[in-house]
Amino acid sequence: MASRSCANFLHLVSGDLLDIPQTPRSLPRVMTVPGIISDADGYDDSDASSSGSRERKIIVANMLPLLAKRDAENGKWCFSFDEDLLLLHLKDGFSSETEVIYVGCLKVDIDASEQDEVSKKLWDDFNCIPTFLPHDLQKKFYLGFCKQQLWPLFHYMLPMCPDHGDRFDRSLWRAYVSANKIFADKVMEVINPDDDYVWVQDYHLMVLPTFLRKRFNRIKLGFFLHSPFPSSEIYRTLPVRDEILRGILNCDLIGFHTFDYARHFLSCCSRMLGLDYESKRGHIGLDYFGRTVYIKILPVGVHMGRLESVLNLPLTAAKVKEIQKQFDGKKIILGIDDMDIFKGISLKLLAMELLLQQHPELQGKVVLVQIVNPARGLGKDVQEAKKETYLTAKRINEVYGSPNYEPVILIDRHVPRYEKSAYYAVAECCIVNAVRDGMNLVAYKYIVCRQGTPIMDEAVGRDKDSPRTSMLVVSEFIGCSPSLSGAIRINPWDVDAVADALTSALIMCDSEKQLRHEKHYRYVSTHDVAYWARSFSQDLERACRDHYSKRCWGIGLGLGFRVVSLSPSFRRLSIDHIVSAYRRTNRRAIFLDYDGTVVPETSIVKSPSAEVISVLKTLCSDPKNTVFIVSGRGRHSLSEWLAPCEKLGIAAEHGYFLRWSKTSEWETSPLGADLEWKRIVEPIMRLYTEATDGSNIEVKESALVWHHQDADPDFGSCQAKELLDHLENVVANEPAVVKRGQDIVEVKPQGVSKGLVAEKVLSRMVNDEMVPDFVMCVGDDRSDEDMFESILRTVSDPSLPAAPEIYACTVGRKPSKAKYYLDDVADVVKLLQGLSTASSSKPRFLEQNRVSFESAV
């Protein structure tokens, strides 16, 4: 049943890290047939603004990297770049020739009467396109759906009861979709879809790619998620889960900070959309309706130049001296966190309390300085977290403090960048204790500030050659944790373990601290924000290289829209066209797959319908036709189901068994004479069946098939890969091959394939001087690709007097060796009915008399 959330939202729309060469501008302009565009001189593409020859990248984010304030004298808005924001820093990863355009909201409300003037100013001065959302929509979109529903869910918080998170609200979801639509409209105003690359940032805009892909099927589109992506058990509770997944999949490249986040996303795609992924030469790719959607795993970095420039400020040096004087003789443990429930501030304080309790000798010698950034969201959970933090800090200071000593110092105010840098520079240890966080760059900034600069060294009287040290205690649930192998990793929920980690950090010898610091600084300094942006940009270019060599169709309604991307020669099979060819030909070979072609794959009843039996009888009764059902099923089932079709040829078990009609004997392939390998393979399959709930073995006369469609998707897929490797080793010296298909692993005789069936039938027709002038082959799965390939190879034999008309057709729009496609089984049956009608349009006795007359002549 379709989700109501899809309903008509889209009807609002009109319609390796090496340098990689840019994708050439080869997409022509004028549409001729669906999905194919041809060049035309003088054509004015009014849908896209010209960007000339300069490469452009459009960065789309919730907020623009701008600061805004009104001029006190004239009341006009004044804007400047926010030099501390990641969006601005990522420009360093692009070439100097690249034009970067930003699309997003402003942090201030602009009156409707001023919006045009502000828009022009931002475009002229900053290359920014402001997205003005109505106040109520902005509130529902950002504070509502983003912060109260997506943000908690992505951080593993479920609204189990009204007092614990907000339940799903469909009006907020509609606001989210509407806001994404407005962002998309702004992108469409400036994009040149032939040349420009669009990079969408974070969870605020996860359905925006669907709007852009619908408008421009070949758009070059990347997405990076800066928050965690939850496990499938958490994500699947979201009522609009499919719409969001499909939105992200409308990109060409999807980026995550860690493999865990990517793995969770891929698991959701597998469990909810039935998509498989594979890794080729180090790149993970999902096949999504003929498009390969690539997955990028790379944590973002910091801007080294920006951090070092702040360290070089006189204000920073003065603040460092002030802090050193204030905490003389004490070791500083530093924490810098936003005030929200996921940063683990209260857990950190409890660990500090336990540290002081267990080590009285450290009382008066160690201080936890906790800087609290303003909360980004609203709600009672933030207030409760703040209240608990203050109460805990107060209790610790009352128990373990003294008139000249406060073990916990909370700084809950706006702290300028230079002051934070000063605290980073003097802290003995930095702790990042979040219970769940997308990336968190606090640890990286701490490493850079501890390294210092020559100007900072001179200001504080430190020898420039003196060894640098640092100690990090980081939660294993944050994105930066995997890249900091020298840090002490902790489970923030285990307060005892956190206290022990802090103790270890404080008492560790300087030589080890130095080694850990050097390792971290080497990584952080080489994997900065420019490296991250450059790497993502190069992979996006690589992911879009095939855009111009394929035909595209847009299918699906609402937020279920997606683009099918296939070979230019691939087209829908016209029934009128093939019936016309059928009528004018005299020797026809017809090959039909069974499951998924003449019988629906999802049907519980596997026998053919009366309608299918009727058209098959008519077709195989036509003396001009040689008709074969070519299936992987066993011969006994096929014989029973197709018994009424007496002149129908059947190839069972992929051609291991073959008969030309109901009255002829079954022929057995000589390639599979030795089936001794079955005695080795079956016990191994049984072991995997016992270990994999929901799996089963299908025993055929010539083959063994392990099915896992009813098993857990992830576990079944994992077991299938393992079984494939296991069996390939076992049968390496046997006359058998192991194949993996959709939810199956099959072992069958070597050399047996559907392709050999087609080759054998066509060769016999040629030898009997019944050279075919019409060949049709219809199938839906991988095994049928062998038939398509074999037919194309056989009929191109130069010994044939004339090449027949060939109609190789796959069921479903997907990559195939076939030239044609039909959408589903119903279309196949309609096609067969059309051919059947053409066969029976003349009385049989007239047809026989005509054939006899032609023979006599």
Summary of the structure (lengths in Angstrom):
residues: 857
radius of gyration: 33.7
end to end distance: 62.3
largest distance: 122.8
contacts: 2776
relative contact order: 0.08
helix: 44%
strand: 20%
